[in-house]
Amino acid sequence: MLRLLRIRTTPAEHEEKTTWLELFFDLVYVAILVVLGDRLSHDLSLQGVVEFALLFIPIWLSWLEPVFYSRRFPTDDIGHRLLTVLYMGAMVSLAFELHDVTGETATSFLLAYAATKSILALMYARAWRQHPEYCHFAGAHVVLFAVLAVLWTAIALLEPFGYTSWAIATALGLLSPFVVPQIMRRAGLSEEDIPPIKAHYVLDRFGELTIIVLGEFFLKAALGAAERESHRLTTFYGLALLAVSVGLWWLYFDHLEHSTLRANRIRRRAWIDLHSLLLAGIAAYGVAGTKVLALAQGEALADEKRLLLTGALAVALLAGAGLEWAAPEREEPLARKPQIWVRVAGATVLAVLAFLGGGLSTPLLVASIALVFAALVAVDVYARTKTQSASPAGSASGLING
């Protein structure tokens, strides 16, 4: 039976790129974000936004943790596929129970989340057996995820509404990438005992998820078209929001194409964690954008919708500023200097529109937001075409540890 689970059905060299199973996994994860966005769509109050932000953290970890496992221990045998499918099933359960997670479905949601930790412990147990050179690293994660599985199960059964317990368990998951390497170093182990990750794999995986989340807005807009009355302003709003979406795509991916993770450990980890803010901002923007498209002829944009639209985009830009700092571009032709303060300036303008834009008409507000992103893209293009580097092209295929 154990030999059967280790049978491969694809060549080993396919592990050098993102697998079809990983892309399938991303789609299941995005389904959870759709449900989380729908939950926010029904409650745009401050409490609803705070709950969206807090729930995003453990859901983000549910994607991040198996992604880093599969990049540290790349394999595509039958056992790994079965465990990944089980993990995806647990994530589907999370999506089913997310709608009333602060109410009746809290226990079932937490049990499904505990199941994801149990499956991760099994994944690392396989790595512990299959990769003896990394047995200490894999074994530490077996213990870590087993403890988290027990902790989340206990919370689900004993205190499903104990949000302090939720926070402690989530914090333990967030700190684990820092704690495990430190424990290994104190035990006399070195970097060679931690399985490396090729940096360009990380860039690709995060880029793939970002483009899927960004495309989620277009899916929502298309699905909602049959339920709303179309008028001339709807077309205008659609074109303006398309410009905003293209701006988000341009600012992120044009930089990603040239960026490198050859930085210190703090910057590498910051680049990873800042994606949670970026994706949360994009997901919330998708919710606000559908609200704009649903406006009737002459209907004003309510304050909470304006705040969500501009606030979500401001968060995405601030996350982009952090990504510019954490992953500077390689020295190569068309590379440019980090545009941290340009992104911050754009976020500041959006913040002004959030709090002082109540007197603007909805078309003028939406047009102003689109102009902000058009200006940011224009500055980006200008900087890239004017900044030429005489240094030879660098490489983003370094190794990441920790």
N, C-alpha and C positions, 0 to 999 in steps of 0.2 A: 504493500500500500504506500509506504513512504517513497519507494522508488517511482511509483506511478505519479506521485505529486511533483517529482522533480523532472519529469519529462518535459522537454521543450518542444514547441510546435513552430517556432520561428528561429532563424539563425541568430547566433549570439551577437553578431555585429549590429543587429537592429536595436540593441540596447544603447547604441551611441547616439540615438535621437529619441524624441518624444514618441512613445508608442501609441497605437490606436486605443489601447485600454486607458491610458492616461487622459487622452482627449475625451473619451466616454465618461471618465470620472469627473472631468471638469464640467461637463454638461449637467450631470446629476447635482454637482455642487451649485451651479448657477440656478437650478430649479429651487434650491433652498433660498437663494437670494431673491428670487421672484416672489416666493411666499412671504419672506420678510418684508419686501417692498410693499406687497399688498396689505400687510398688517399696518405698515406706516400710512398707507393711503387712506385707511379708514380712521386714522387718529393722527391728525397733524398738530395736535397740541404739544406743548413743551414736554409733557410726560411721555407722549407717544414718540417724540424724537429721541428723548433720552433712552427709552426702552429699546428703540431701534439701534442706537449706538452701542449700548451695553450688550445686547444680544449678538451684535455683529462680532464681538471679540471671540467668544467660544466657537462660533460658527466659522470664523476665519481660521482658528486653530485646527478645526476639523478638516480643512483643506491643506493647511501648511504642513502638518505633522506627517501624513502619509506621503506627501510630495517629497519631503526631505528623506524619508526612508527609502523611497524608490530611487532617488538620485544617489544615495550613499551605497545602496545595495541593489544595483540594477539587475533584475532578472525577469524573465517572462515565462517561467515554467507554470505547470498546471496548478501547483499549490499556491503560488502567488496570485494567480488569476482568481482562484476560488476565494481566497482571503479578501482580495480587492472587491469582488462582487458582494461578499458578505458586508464589507464596510459600506459599499454603496447602498445596500439594503437598509443598513442602520441610518444612513443619511436621508434616505427616502422617508423613513419613519420620523426623523427630525422634522422634515418638511410637513408631514401630515399633522404633527402635534404642535406646530409653531403658532397657529392662529390664536390659541388661548393659553399660551405658555405661562402667563401669570395667573391663570385660573385653573380650570378643570383638567387641562392636559399637562400640567406641570410635571406630575410624577412620570407619565409615559415619555415625555420629552427627555427628562433627565436619565431615565433608564436606557433610552436609545443612545444618548450621548455617552453614558457609561459603557455601552456595548462597543462604541468606536474605540474607546481606550483599551478594552479587552482584546479587540482584534489587532490593534497596534502591538500589544504585548506579545501576541502570537507571531506576528510578523518578525519582530526583533528576536524572538526565540528561534525562529528558523535561521535568521542571520547568525545567531550565536553558534548554531550547529554547523552551518555551511561556510562560515568565514572565521576560522579559529584565530587568524591574525588580528581580528578586531573583536574578539570575544568579550573583552572588558567593556568596550563601548556598547556593544549590543546587549550585554548582560545588564549594564546600568539602566538601559532604556526598558528592558523587560521589567525590572523592579519598579521603575518610575511609572510606567503606564499601568502596571498591575495595581499599584497604590492609588493612582488616579481613578481607575475603574471601581475599586472598592469604595473610595471616597465619594464619587458621584452616585454610586448605588445607595450608599448610606444616606446621602442627602435626599435622594428620591424617595426612599422608604420612610425616613424618620423626620425630615424637615424640608419638604419640597418648596416651601415658601420662605425658607431661611436664606435671604439674599446675601447676608454676610458670609454664610458658608459657600454660596455660589462664588462670591468674590475671592475667597481664600483659595478655593480649588482652581479657579481660573488663573489667579496669580501664580500658583504653583506651575501650571502649564506654560505660562508666559516666561517664567524664570528658568525653566528646565534647560534651554539651550545654553544658558550661562553657567548653571550649577553643575551639570554633568561634566563638562570639560575641566572645570575647576577641581572637582573631586578626583578626576583621573590624574590631573597634574600633581595634586597633593599625595596621591598614591605612588608617585614616581614614574608615571607613564608619560610618554611624549606625544608630539603631534603625529608621529608615525603610527600610533595606536588608534588614531581617529580616521575613519575612512574619508577620503577627500571627495569633493564635488567639483566637477569642471564648471567654471564660472559661466561659460556660454550656455550650459544646460539650464542654469538658474535664470539667466536672462530670458531664454526662450520660454520656459514654463510660466514665468510671471507675465510675460508679454502675451502669451496665448490666453491666459485667464482674463487679462485686462481687456483684450479685444472682444472676448465673448460677453463680458459684463457690459461693455460699451454698446454692443449690438443688442443687448436686452431691451434698451429703450425703443429701438425701431420695432421690435417684436410687439411690445406693449402698444405702441402707437398704431400699428397695423391692426391688431386685434380689437382695439377700441374704436376703430373707424366706423364700424357698422352700428355702434351704439350712440353716436353723437351726430348732431346736426352740423352739416358742413356749410361754411360760408366763406366769404373772401378773406376775412381775418384768419380763419383756420389755415388757409394756404400760406398767408404771411407768417403766422406763428410756426408752421411746419418748416418753412424755409429758414427762418431765423434760428430755430432750434437745431436744424441740420447744420447750420454754420457753427453753432456752439459745439456740436458733437464732433464735427470735422476738426475744430480747433483743439479739443481735448485729445483727439487721436493724433494730430500733428505734433503737439507739444510733447506728448509722451513718447511716441514711437520714433520720431525724428531724433530725439535725444538717445533713446534706447539703442538705436542702430549704431551709435558712436561710443556708447558708454562702456566702462570697464569696472569690474569689481576688485581690481587690484588696489585695495585700500586697507586700512587697519581694521581690526576686528569690530570696533565700535561702528565704523561707517558701514561695514558690510551688514551688520545686524540692523542698523538704522534703515538701510535701503530695503531690507526685507519687511520690517515692521511698518514702514511708512506706506507700503502698499495697502495695508488694511484701511488707512485713512483715505487713500486715493479711491479704492474700490467702494468704500462706504459712501464717499461723496458722489461718485458716479451713479451708484444705485439709488441714492436719494434724489439726485438730479433727474433720473428716469421717472420717479414717482411724480415729482413736481412738473416735469415736462408734459406728462399725460394730463395733468390737471389744467395746464395752459391750453392744450389742444381741445379740451372738453368745454371750454368757455363758450357760452352762448353769444350771439351777436350783441355787442355793446356791454357785455358783462364785465365788471371790474374784477381784477385779481385780488382775492382776499389777502389780508395781512399775513396769515400763517402760510399761505401758499407762496407769497413773495419772499418771505423769510426763508422758507425751505429751498426755493429755487436758487436764490443768490447765496445763501449760506452753504448749501451743498457744493456749489461750484467754487466758492471761496476755499472751502476745505480741500477740494481736489487740487486747486492751484497751490495752496500752502504745502500740500504733500509733494507736489511736483517740485517746489523749491527745495524741499528736503532731499528729494531724489537727485537733484542737480548737485547738491553738496556732497551727498554720500557716494555718488558714482560719477566722478568727472570723466570727461570724454578723453579718448585716446589721442595721442599726438599723431595726427594724420591730416592730409588735405581735407578741407571743409570742416574740420573740427573747430569748435568755438569755445570760448570761456563759459563757465557756469553763469546762468542768468537767474541767480537766486533772487536778487532784488527786483528784477523785472516781474517774476512770478508773484512776489510779495506785493508789489505795487498793483498788479491786476487784482489780487485778492482784496486789497484795501479798497479799491474802487467798487468792487462787488459788495463789500461790507457797507459802504456808504449808500449804495442803492438799496440795500436791505433795510436800513434804518431810516433813511431819508427819502426813499423813493415812493412813499405812499401817495404823494401828490401827483405822481406821473401817471399818465394813462397807460394801460396795459401794453398797447402796441409800442409806445415809446420806451417803456421799461425793457421789454423783450429785445427791441432793436438796440438799446444801449448795452445790454449784456452781450449781444452778438458782436457789437463793435469792439468791446473789450477783448474778446478772443481774436477778432480779426487783427487788432493792433498787436497783440502778443505774437501771433503767427508772423506778422510783417517784421517785427523786431527780430524774431528768430531767424527768418530768411536772410535779413540784412546782415546779421552777425555772422551767419554761416558763410555767406558769399564773400564777406569782406575779411574774414579771418583765415589766413592761409598759414599752414605750418610747414616748415621745411624739414621737420623730423620724419623719419620713415614710419610707416604705418605700424601701430602697435597691435596687440592681440588681447582678446578678452577670454582666452582659453586657459587662464590660470586655475589654480586649485583653491578651494575654500575649505577651511576647517573650522570647527567650533560651532 
